[in-house]
Amino acid sequence: MNLDAQTAALLQQLGLQPDPPQVGMMEIGVQAAREGSRAVFHAYAGDVPAGCHAEDVRLPGAEQPIPARLYRPAAAAWPPSSMVVFLHGGGWSMGDLECYDFFMRDLCVRSGASMLSVEYRLAPEHKYPAQIDDGLAAVRWAASLTRSHAGDAARIAVMGDSAGGNLATVIARRLHVERRIRLAGQLLLYPMLDVSRPHADYPSRMRYGDGEYLLTRESIDTAATWYLDGIGRRDDPDVSPLLVESLSILPPTVIVIGGHDPLLDEARLYAERLDAAGVDTRFKCFATAIHAFLSFGVLDVAREGRAYLAGEIRRLLEIEL
């Protein structure tokens, strides 16, 4: 299926179709890449939804406090008895609370769930596994907050997009190995699941990764280089979670992806492996969409995707509106 008209127009406005730029992230450098990414997210975020209260907080981290933003429905009780912890995308090296603010507000209102958006440390200034450590600390903090309110086991889900989806599923597995926190679910939005194999192993990367559809093969390679920088291995399951041998320990999983995303094949393969391992898995592909489409609130397909995602959050956290 072709791109929908709105998405095609957005890509043309960004100068990606029909002739994408030939200069990649490595050439322009991380600071310019961050500024460009932030400008795109802000330009196409859409309208600010009403009915959500947001508060900036600082969470205890192993080396320094972790900036985060708490979102809750305006009429909801506080502290909550359940929460979604969100790890943003950006190749482990871009993204911040502001880039995802409208998206988090919209999901909060649509789902009725409290959200915790985490501004984990970024590469290349902070190497692997700093991002995982910050995400783990955030989930533990959220679980402590909700448990103290509910008086019993907290209902916590982890969610992330792209590289944040990578972090979310790595964190979910770590927590379930520890057996101290049992997650209600993991929501993986166009997750980056394998940086170890050649791009040619995934036809979707070859078909959609030249630059016309936002995410490029070059940017995947650069992100992994900045993230690891000789410290971690690309074939470590904590870096490429598609390589995890046993997936049965993972919580119920929702995977959302666009039909024109270079990461489509690995996301589908991960869903198939989870399902084969007996994990309650839902795989949803929006055929006309691109990578990161949920962040572009001006698109009809983004609003459709957010409505679907909100319903899955309510299902996993047992929220009744």
C-alpha positions in Angstrom: 0.0 0.0 0.0 1.2 3.5 -0.8 1.9 6.3 1.6 -1.3 8.2 2.6 -1.5 11.7 1.1 -0.8 13.5 4.3 2.4 11.5 5.1 3.6 11.9 1.5 3.1 15.7 1.8 5.0 15.8 5.1 8.0 14.0 3.6 8.0 16.4 0.7 8.0 19.4 3.1 10.9 17.8 4.9 12.8 17.6 1.6 13.0 13.8 1.8 11.0 12.9 -1.4 11.8 12.4 -4.2 15.5 13.2 -3.5 16.6 12.7 0.1 19.7 14.6 1.4 23.0 12.8 1.0 24.6 14.1 4.2 24.1 11.8 7.2 24.1 12.1 10.9 27.8 11.3 11.3 28.7 14.1 8.9 26.6 16.8 10.5 27.4 15.7 14.1 25.3 15.0 17.1 24.4 18.5 18.1 23.2 19.5 14.7 21.2 16.2 14.5 19.6 17.0 17.8 18.6 20.5 16.7 17.2 19.2 13.4 15.2 16.4 15.1 13.8 18.8 17.7 12.7 21.3 15.0 10.8 18.5 13.1 9.1 17.2 16.2 7.9 20.7 17.2 6.8 21.7 13.7 4.5 18.7 13.2 3.4 17.9 16.8 -0.2 19.1 16.3 -2.4 20.8 18.8 -1.9 20.8 22.6 -4.6 18.5 24.1 -6.6 19.8 27.1 -7.3 17.8 30.2 -3.8 16.8 31.3 -1.8 18.0 34.2 2.0 17.9 33.8 4.8 18.3 36.4 8.5 18.2 36.0 10.3 15.9 38.5 13.8 14.6 39.1 14.2 11.0 39.8 17.1 9.4 41.8 19.7 8.0 39.5 22.9 6.1 40.1 25.2 8.9 39.1 22.9 12.0 38.9 19.3 12.9 39.1 17.2 12.0 36.1 14.9 14.6 34.6 11.3 13.4 34.0 7.8 14.7 33.4 4.7 13.3 35.1 1.4 13.4 33.2 -1.9 12.7 34.7 -5.5 13.2 33.6 -6.8 16.4 35.2 -9.6 14.7 37.1 -7.6 11.6 38.2 -6.6 10.9 41.8 -2.9 11.3 42.8 -0.7 9.3 43.5 -2.0 6.8 40.9 -2.4 3.0 41.2 -0.9 2.5 37.7 1.5 4.2 35.3 3.2 4.0 31.9 6.9 4.7 31.9 8.0 6.1 28.5 11.5 6.0 27.0 11.8 8.3 24.0 13.4 7.5 20.7 16.2 9.3 18.9 18.9 6.6 18.4 19.9 6.8 22.1 21.5 10.2 21.2 18.6 12.6 20.4 15.2 13.5 21.9 14.1 15.0 25.2 11.0 15.8 27.2 9.9 18.7 25.0 10.1 16.6 21.8 7.5 14.2 23.1 5.4 16.6 25.3 2.3 16.8 23.0 2.4 13.1 22.3 2.5 12.3 26.0 -0.3 14.7 26.8 -2.5 13.3 24.1 -1.9 9.7 25.2 -2.6 10.7 28.8 -6.0 12.2 27.9 -7.0 9.4 25.5 -6.1 6.5 27.7 -6.8 7.9 31.2 -3.4 6.7 32.3 -0.7 8.5 34.2 2.5 8.7 32.2 6.1 9.2 33.2 8.3 10.5 30.4 12.0 10.0 31.1 14.9 12.1 29.9 17.6 9.5 30.2 21.3 10.3 29.6 22.2 10.5 25.9 25.1 9.1 23.8 27.8 9.8 22.8 28.4 11.8 26.0 27.0 8.9 28.0 27.7 5.5 26.7 25.8 2.2 27.0 24.5 1.1 29.5 23.7 4.5 31.0 20.4 4.7 29.2 19.3 1.3 30.5 20.4 2.2 34.0 18.3 5.4 33.9 15.3 3.6 32.5 15.5 0.9 35.2 15.7 3.6 37.9 12.7 5.3 36.5 10.5 2.1 36.5 11.6 1.3 40.0 10.6 4.8 41.2 7.3 4.6 39.4 6.6 1.2 40.9 7.4 2.4 44.4 5.1 5.4 44.0 2.1 3.4 42.7 2.7 0.5 45.2 2.7 2.9 48.2 -0.6 4.3 47.0 -2.4 1.1 46.0 -1.1 -1.0 48.9 -0.4 -4.0 46.7 1.4 -4.8 43.4 1.7 -1.8 41.1 0.3 -1.9 37.6 3.3 -0.6 35.6 3.9 -0.8 31.8 7.0 0.3 29.9 6.7 2.0 26.5 9.2 3.4 24.1 9.6 4.4 20.5 12.5 3.4 18.1 15.6 3.3 20.3 13.3 3.9 23.3 11.5 0.7 22.3 14.8 -1.1 22.4 15.4 0.2 25.9 11.8 -0.7 27.0 12.1 -4.3 26.1 15.6 -4.7 27.5 14.4 -3.1 30.8 11.3 -5.4 30.8 13.5 -8.5 30.5 15.9 -7.2 33.2 13.1 -6.6 35.6 11.4 -9.9 35.0 14.7 -11.7 35.6 15.1 -9.9 38.9 11.4 -10.9 39.8 11.0 -7.8 42.0 8.7 -5.9 39.6 6.2 -7.8 37.3 5.2 -5.5 34.5 1.6 -5.3 33.2 2.9 -4.9 29.7 5.4 -3.5 27.3 4.4 -1.2 24.4 7.0 -1.1 21.7 6.5 1.6 19.0 8.6 0.9 15.9 11.4 -0.5 18.0 15.0 -0.8 17.0 15.7 -4.5 17.8 18.8 -5.6 16.0 22.0 -3.6 15.2 24.1 -6.7 14.8 23.1 -8.2 11.5 23.7 -6.7 8.0 20.9 -4.5 6.7 20.4 -6.8 3.8 19.0 -9.4 6.3 15.9 -7.2 6.6 14.3 -6.4 3.2 12.3 -3.5 4.8 15.6 -1.8 5.6 16.7 -2.1 2.0 13.4 -1.0 0.6 12.7 1.9 3.0 16.1 2.9 4.4 17.5 5.1 1.7 16.2 8.3 3.2 12.9 8.9 1.5 11.0 7.6 4.5 12.7 9.5 7.4 14.8 6.8 9.0 18.0 5.7 7.1 20.3 2.7 7.3 23.1 5.2 7.8 21.4 6.7 10.8 20.9 3.3 12.4 24.6 2.6 12.0 25.6 6.0 13.4 23.2 5.6 16.3 24.7 2.3 17.3 28.3 3.7 17.0 27.5 6.6 19.2 25.7 4.4 21.7 28.4 1.7 22.1 31.6 3.4 21.0 33.7 0.3 21.7 32.2 -0.3 25.1 29.3 -2.7 24.2 28.9 -5.4 21.6 26.2 -5.1 18.9 25.4 -8.8 19.3 24.7 -8.4 23.0 21.0 -9.2 23.7 20.9 -6.0 25.8 21.8 -4.1 22.6 20.0 -6.2 20.0 17.1 -7.7 22.0 15.9 -9.7 18.9 18.9 -12.0 19.8 17.5 -13.0 23.2 17.1 -16.8 23.1 14.2 -17.2 25.5 11.4 -14.6 25.4 8.8 -16.4 27.5 9.7 -14.3 30.6 8.5 -11.1 29.0 5.1 -9.4 29.8 2.1 -9.0 27.5 3.4 -7.0 24.5 2.0 -4.5 22.0 4.1 -3.6 18.9 3.0 -0.7 16.7 4.8 0.1 13.4 4.3 1.7 10.0 4.2 -0.2 6.7 6.9 2.0 5.3 9.3 1.7 8.2 12.8 0.2 7.7 12.4 -1.5 11.0 9.2 -3.3 9.9 10.7 -6.8 9.4 12.5 -7.0 12.7 9.4 -5.8 14.5 7.3 -8.5 12.8 9.9 -11.2 13.5 10.0 -10.2 17.2 6.3 -10.4 17.4 6.3 -13.8 15.9 9.0 -15.0 18.3 7.1 -13.6 21.3 3.9 -15.3 20.2 5.7 -18.6 19.7 7.1 -18.3 23.2 3.6 -18.0 24.6 3.7 -14.2 25.3 0.4 -12.4 24.8 1.4 -10.4 21.8 -0.5 -7.9 19.6 1.2 -6.6 16.4 -0.4 -3.6 14.7 0.9 -2.3 11.4 -0.4 1.0 10.0 0.2 0.3 6.3 0.5 3.9 5.0 2.7 5.2 7.8 6.4 5.8 8.3 8.9 5.6 11.1 8.0 7.8 14.1 4.6 8.6 12.7 2.9 8.7 16.1 4.9 11.8 17.0 3.4 13.7 14.0 0.1 14.7 15.5 -0.9 16.7 12.4 -1.4 13.4 10.6 -4.7 11.4 10.6 -2.8 8.2 10.7 -1.0 9.4 13.9 -4.3 10.2 15.5 -5.6 6.7 14.5 -2.5 5.1 15.9 -2.8 7.0 19.2 -6.4 5.9 19.6 -5.3 2.3 19.1 -2.4 2.7 21.5 -4.6 4.3 24.2 -7.0 1.4 24.0 -4.1 -1.0 24.6 -2.9 1.0 27.5 -6.3 0.8 29.1 -6.5 -2.9 28.5 -3.1 -3.6 30.0 -3.5 -1.4 33.0 -7.2 -2.2 33.5 -8.3 1.4 33.3 -12.0 2.2 32.9 -12.9 5.6 31.5 
